[in-house]
């Protein structure tokens, strides 16, 4: 089968540097709003490489897509289809079908996507309104632990393709969605399952283009967040929240418990903690002695809101106001549109790249002349031997 073409979900991380690099590499974009469509179009991305994926589209934004020539969009119900038909008669639809994952949250799993039975009704509606249906989309959540979900989803997609032939639709796109966590192991496991199925159900000679929407996979590990401690409390008799029993046993009764407040929280870079169970582990930036005592600590955002808890319990050396903490793997879901609650300020972004990575990007066709959002300056950071330029004459 042909290679799977990626379409990056802009909502995952919409920083100009990310979009510019991915766009230069020829990757497509999955947009969920007018602002996201405009953002990638400003980079010179052609409409053919943009998909409008919001399952609940505003009519005004559908009209914007029509004016911009963005034709491919998803749909999972007849009301949405009629709205698209009125606002964008030239639209090309991907029917979004539901997946069944018995290990995931059933309510969230079935929130979007239509059933196989309803696909026939949607095709009848599309015929009535003169709208093209060009493919199928499904999405498997990144919380899914059962790889058989992909087997059922691809099999269902094949059924929809066969159904479309009865109505005279020429479908040539299969979108296998996102849900790729950023783990190479998870990607290999998914690839091991879906490749044989795609070869059987959608062989190369079928003319079907298979696309995917990897978001976290591209950006999660690419960003590191530095936060500053802005306030501190010490309580010797603090009651630990549930889940802190092991830490309570690990400390003496007279040891202090520290509560630290940092300059970022769930109304900013940690917004994903409100909807997902994220395991955020801080690292202390300053050096401290190996035998320095560790204390039970909790981390909170600056809003003073009871929801603004970043880390419930962790062991840290005693820190002071002004010290810095580092969080790795903060590239996904942290830099989108953020709240103005408590006058929250979006963190500054500094891009860094090793010489070896830059060499690889140049091999892929990226040059400093094509990068609009970057200034190239010498690094003041000590580089390893493999990243140094040769100084030989």
WOCOR-V853258 format. One record per pair of residues at least 24 apart in sequence whose ideal C-beta (glycine too) atoms are under 10 Angstrom apart, sorted by the first residue. I is the first residue (numbers start at 1). J is the second residue. Records with the same first field share a line. If there is no record, write none. Layout:
# WOCOR-V853258
I=J  J
This chain:
# WOCOR-V853258
1=195  196  198  199  200  201  202  203  204  205  206  208  210
2=198  202  203  204  206  207  208  209  210
3=209  210
4=174  175  176  191  194  195  198  209  210  211  212  214
5=49  173  175  209  210  211  212
6=30  178  180  211  212  213  214  215  217  218
7=31  49  50  51  53  72  175  177  178  211  212  213  214  215
8=40  178  212  213  214  215  217  218  219
9=36  51  53  177  178  213  214  215  216  218  219  332
10=35  36  37  39  40  50  53  215  336
11=36  53  54  215  332  333  336  337
12=178  213  214  215  216  217  218  219  220  331  332  333  334  335  336
13=215  216  218  219  220  222  223  330  331  332  333  334  335  336
14=39  40  335  336  337
15=219  222  223  331  334  335  336  349  351  373
16=42  43  349  351  372  373  374
17=222  349  350  351  353  371  372  373  374
18=218  219  222  223  331  335  349  351  373
19=43  45  373
20=44  366  370  371  372  373  374
21=218  222  351  353  361  364  366  370  371  373  374
22=218  219
23=49  370
24=361  364  365  366  367  370  371  372
25=361  364  365  366
26=364  365
27=214  218
28=72  211  212  213
29=53  70  213
30=54  72  74  137  175  177  178  211  212  213  214  215
31=61  65  70  73
32=56  57  61  74
33=57  58  61  64  337
34=58  60  61  62  63  64  65  68
35=61  64  337
36=61  336  337
37=61  64  65  68  70
38=64  68
40=70
41=68  69  70
42=372
43=372  373
44=370  372
45=70
46=70
47=71  72
48=72
51=92  94  137  173  175  211  213
52=84  88  91  94
53=94  96  137  139  175  177  178  213
54=80
55=80  96  111  112  113  137  139
56=80  83  112
57=83  84  87  88
58=83  87
59=83  84  86  87  88
60=87
61=87
62=86  87  88  91
63=87  88
64=88
65=91
66=90  91
71=132  134
72=132  134  135  137  173  175  211
74=112  113  135  136  137  139  175  177
75=114  122  125  126  131  133  137
76=111  112  113  114  115  118  119  122  137
77=112  113  114  118  121  122  125
78=114  118  121  122  124  125  126  129
79=125
80=114  122
81=121  122  123  125  126  128  129  131  133
82=125  128  129  131
84=126  129  131
85=125  126  128  129  130  131
86=129
88=131
89=129  130  131  132
90=130  131  132
91=126  131  132  133  134
92=131  132  133  134  135  171  172  173
93=122  123  126  131  132  133  134  135  136  137  169  171  173
94=133  134  135  136  137  138  171  173  174  175  211
95=119  122  123  126  133  134  135  136  137  138  157  160  161  163  164  169  171  175
96=122  136  137  138  139  175  177
97=136  137  138  139  153  156  157  159  160
98=138  139  153  156
99=138  139  140  141  144  149  150  152  153  156  177  179
100=140  146  148  149  152  153  156
101=140  141  143  144  145  146  148  149  150  152  153  179
102=144  145  146  148  149
103=141  143  144  145  146  148  149
104=140  141  142  143  144  145  146  149
105=141  143
108=141  143  275
109=139  140  141  143  144  149
112=137  139
113=137  138  139  153  156  177
114=160
115=156
116=156  157  159  160  163
119=156  159  160  163  164
120=160  163  164  166  167
122=160
123=160  163  164  166  167  168  169
124=167
126=164  167  169
127=167  168  169
131=169
132=169  170  171
133=160  163  164  167  169  170  171  173
134=164  169  170  171  172  173  209
135=160  161  164  169  171  172  173  174  175  208  209  210  211
136=160  161  163  164  171  173  174  175  176  208
137=173  174  175  176  177  211  213
138=174  175  176  177  179
139=175  176  177  178  179  213
140=176  177  178  179  180  190  194
141=177  178  179
142=178  179  180  181  182  183  186  215  216  217  276  332
143=179  181  276  277
144=179  190
147=186  189  190  192  193  194
148=193
149=179  193
150=176  177  179  189  190  193  194  197  198
151=193  194  196  197
153=177  194  197
154=193  194  196  197  198  200  201  202  210
155=197  200  201
157=197  198  201  202  208  210
158=197  198  200  201  202  206  208
159=201
161=201  202  206  208
162=201
170=207
171=206  207  208
172=202  206  207  208  209
173=208  209  210  211
174=198  201  202  206  208  209  210  211  212
175=209  210  211  212  213
176=210  211  212  213  214
177=211  212  213  214
178=212  213  214  215  216  217
179=212  213  214  215  216  217
180=212  213  214  215  216  217  218  220
181=214  215  216  217  220  329  332
182=214  215  216  217  218  219  220  221  222  329  331  332
183=216  217  220  221
184=217
186=216  217
187=214  217
215=331  332  333
216=329  331  332  333
217=332
218=331  332
219=329  330  331  332  333  334  335
220=328  329  330  331  332  333  334
221=328  329  330  331  332
222=329  330  331  332  351
223=269  327  328  329  330  331  332  334  335  347  349  351
224=283  326  327  328  329  330  331  350  352
225=262  264  268  269  270  280  282  325  326  327  328  329  330  331  334  335  347
226=263  264  283  285  324  325  326  327  330  347  348  350
227=260  262  263  264  265  268  269  270  282  285  299  301  302  310  323  324  325  326  327  330  347
228=261  262  263  264  285  302  321  322  323  324  325
229=258  260  261  262  263  299  319  320  321  322  323  324  325
230=260  261  262  263  264  301  302  321  322
231=259  260  261  262  263  300  302  304  321
232=258  259  260  261  297  318  319  320  321  322  323
233=257  258  259  260  261  298  300
234=258  259  295  318
235=259
238=296  298
240=296  298  312  313
241=298  309  312  313
242=312  313
243=312  313
244=296  298  312  313  314
245=313
246=313
247=294  295  296  297  312  313  314  315
248=296  313
250=294  296  315
251=293  294  295  296  315
255=293  294  295  296
256=295  296  297  318
257=295  296  297  298  313
258=295  296  297  298  299  316  317  318  319
259=296  297  298  299  300
260=297  298  299  300  310  311  314  316  319  320  321  323  325
261=298  299  300  301  302  303  304  308  310  321
262=299  300  301  302  308  310  311  323  324  325  327
263=301  302  344  345  347
264=301  302  308  310  325  327  330  334  338  344  345  346  347
265=299  300  301  302  303  304  305  307  308  309  310  339  341  342  344
266=300  301  303  305  307  308  309  310  339  341
267=301  302  303  305  307  308  338  339  340  341  342  344
268=301  302  303  308  334  335  338  339  341  342  344  345  346  347
269=301  310  327  330  333  334  335  338  344  346  347
270=299  301  308  309  310  311  327  330  333  334
271=333  334  335  336  337  338  339
272=330  332  333  334  336
273=301  307  308  309  310  311  333
274=307  308
275=333
276=333
278=310  311  329  330  332  333
279=311  329
280=310  311  314  327  328  329  330
281=311  314  326  327  328  329
282=310  311  314  316  319  324  325  326  327  328
283=316  324  325  326  327  328
284=316  317  319  323  324  325  326
285=319  323  324  325  326
286=317  319  320  322  323  324  325
288=316  317  318  319
289=317
292=317  318
293=317  318
294=318
295=319
299=325  327
301=341  342  344
302=341  342  343  344  345
303=339  341  342  344
304=342
305=341  342
308=341  342
351=375  376
352=379  381
353=379  387
354=379  381  383  384  386  387
355=379  383  384  386  387  388  389
356=383  384  386  387  388
357=387
358=387
359=387
